[in-house]
Amino acid sequence: MSTFSTQNDTVAHPLQVAKRLEKFQKEHRQGANNKNDGTINLGRGFPNFDGPEFIKEAAIQAIRDGKNQYARGFGVPDLNIAIADRFKKDTGLVVDPEKEVTVTTGCLEAISATVLGLINPGDEVILFTPLYDCYEAILTMGGAKIISITLHPPDFAVPIEKLKSIVSRNTRAILVNTPHNPTGKMFTLDELNTIASHCIENDVLVFADEVYDKLAFDMEHISMASLPGMFERTVTMNSLAKTFSLTGWKIGWAIAPTHLTWGVRQAHAFLTFSTANPLQCATAVALRAPDSYYVELKRDYMAKRAILVEGLKEVGFKVFPPNGTFFMLADHTPFGLENDVAFCEYLLKEVGVLAIPCSVFSLNPEEGKNLVRFVFCKDEQTLRAAVERMKEKLRK
């Protein structure tokens, strides 16, 4: 119950939410995530260190230069050009910055605009689970019929025969997230080619969330749009946040051929319309960073990954080392708790470390009950402190 205070009395009201959102309420996790009591947060995917100074200075300069009014709806021209240039460098694809690039308020809005702009109620959309939980909520708000394919440990490989049996002329889109949250999996070329061939055969779209593309450790990231015949049916979504450790800026984008961009922009116009002008200007500077920036970024994250992988193994977890992202799944069952939720509650209350139960990333909670997700987008001192705390307080 919530309370509403007036000058004369306090009236209790039940919390209200539309039926389509009832199952997605986040009060429990928000409460845990916002704790400020010495808990070491290895749950939420944001760094505890700041982004590069040269990008922040570019934002400050843009503010001083008067870039403080509404930006053009689909992006500041210089940022659209920078996105197109970066995409060409990464994929070899040449896109029109004016007609095929749309700047959004974070990658989440790019996903939302793509779904609301291109999916009709009742359209089938295929998801791979476990998944970033916002996908299901956004598709539900858009009225999509969700069909899921489960990726199982240890390698989280795409079950090709299952995929073949599900994709049909009734499928409107497949949502592919690579590198993948929460597993850290990177879809292989064979897997992507198989998905692509079925999409071409059945006239299916691909919504490609590639927000972790620069956090690819053990193999090269492959953009779905770069595969033969796929650009014309792919919306590629990305953002500033993960690559440049500026998650609070919420600058994202969608790249798609003109006929798909049309729908994305129609939805975008009625979601946020425009994204922060000076932050867009600074993002254009960020995307022109030298290659050395990305080399150092990858090296730093691989060092962090090694600390957490080895540390969790020493604690007693069965660990599934990620090939990309800054997420890591681990099997908690050696510690004897009933399920992932019970384990994470124990870990938070008794050990002082926050992790996320994997069942929240699964359409069927039973599929995630043995796994928990940790993040390693923290400084090395924090990662080592969390490991030491678990070594001291966790008991098998």
Secondary structure, 3 states (H helix, E strand, C coil): CEEEECCCCEEEECCCCCHHHHHHCCHHHHHHHCCCCCCEECCCCCCCCCCCHHHHHHHHHHHHCCCCCCCCCCCCHHHHHHHHHHHHHHHCCCCCCCCCEEEECHHHHHHHHHHHHHCCCCCEEEEEECCCCHHHHHHHHCCCEEEEEECCCCCCCCCHHHHHHHCCCCEEEEEEECCCCCCCCCCCHHHHHHHHHHHHHHCCEEEEECCCCCCECCCCCCCHHHCCCCHHHEEEEEECHHHHCCHHHCCEEEECCHHHHHHHHHHHHHHCCCCCHHHHHHHHHHCCCCHHHHHHHHHHHHHHHHHHHHHHHHHCCEEECCCECCEEEEECHHHCCCCHHHHHHHHHHHHCEECEEHHHHCCCHHHHCCEEEEECCCCHHHHHHHHHHHHHHCCC
